Amino acid sequence: MKTIGLLGGMSWESSLLYYRIVNQQVRARLGGLHSANCLMMSVDFEAIERMQKRGEWDEAGLALADAARRLERGGADFVVLCTNTMHKVADAIAGAIAIPLLHIADVTADAIRRAGVRRAGLLATRFTMEQDFYRDRLASHGIDVLTPAVQARAEVHRIIYDELCHGRVEAASKRIYLDIVRDLIERGAWGIILGCTEIGMLIGQGDFAAPVFDTTLLHATAAVDRAL
């Protein structure tokens, strides 16, 4: 079994989900008392979030590249960056290490294509919804991406940072998300991407008839595939 290097803390609420999923999947596949060989480097999200707000992406890339090097020195065989938004600096991270970086958008695109979906609605932080780094990566796989309207994007972002990253799951916020997803489907989305690793805490496949692509689950599962 290969050793998974989890680069998390952004937020630790979703990093907890990664740790649980990789261990549950290894146990389910191998049985007995098996669990994942993994390392976790969990950064201080307060510092990273400040860099996001200020647009200091190069500085954030340097910080996460250093964290990835620590995982490599610790014996990780590959790195899993446990966040969608910070894949904006994926190239800086990948360029700093000799081991592979398992890109969350590639894993997500593979799942979307297997489901026969060619146009998907994206819920994520405003950075991920509004900047090109993530949508262009999906487009390179042939996935057309729809995002919510401006005010809806602001609400999706607010709920992520003010609630989900603090471990708060509010019924009122779920209703907001459900309405936003319905609008995306009415606009032509064939499926919905939960493009922030905390969103699965609030909504999931059970809430919709259309296929839902939970990036946290997909990414963690792909990590186990590679590890085994």
C-alpha angles and dihedrals in degrees: 000000000000121000115251116217109210113198103194149139094108081127113345087213090072093036086061088057091052092052092048095046097048092050094044091050094049091049091047092051101040101028129206116059095330118143135170125283098229145148124205128205106189115192129203103265093199089069094045093047091053089054090050092053092048094045090242094149096148090055091048090050091053091050094050093043088057090050090050091051088055090055090049092050089049091059105265114157093205138358129244112196102211097213137064099213096055090056081087084084095039092119091055090051095045091048092055097056137054094216123079126270112219102221115220095211092054091051091048093048091052090055093046092051092047088055090054093243118145101170121045136175116234126216113184144114114312089253091059095041097044105034125072102234097086102030091048091051090054091044089055086063092051097261118141110212128210121193130195123263118277098267092043090052089054091052093048090051094046093052092050096052101031098040120009096044086054092050093253116142109187126191091216091055091050089056089052091052092047091053091049092050092049089054091051091051091049088052091056108275111150093195141004128243116210089210098179119068093230098053093084087068088068109031137012147160092299090067097058143041091214115082115271121207110206104197093199093057093041094049095046091047091051089051090056091047089056095042092054 
